[in-house]
């Protein structure tokens, strides 16, 4: 069963502000060809992705705020939002780097590993139970 994962970049530019106060200088610089990564490192309000040039790594769209993911999946590869996107976390400029299809392995392929993990868990539970009941005499 295929599903998509997305890889994008993010520049949170203001945490909370009326839209008219949001600084759109970053978008203007991007339109002139500036590097999204460099602008993210310089302007991002998110310390987590700032050091990585705004890189959000590969994720399923549902991992993000719905408004954020809707904006990201609406972009073409390599494109960025031309207006700040307002989410419950503030305002963001978003770039979609890539989209890839991901496939789950067939059950027959993973069934032996799942059975082994379940067996191991049951053995560990049994040993814990026996140790809890054991009386050690000195």
Secondary structure, DSSP 4 states (H G I P E B T S, - for coil): -EEEEEEEEEEEEESS--GGGS--HHHHHHHTT--HHHHHHHH-S-HHHHTTTTEEEEE-GGGS-HHHHHHHHTSPTT-B-SSPEEETTEEEEEEEEEEEEEEPPPHHHHHHHHHHHHHHHHHHHHHHHHHHH-----
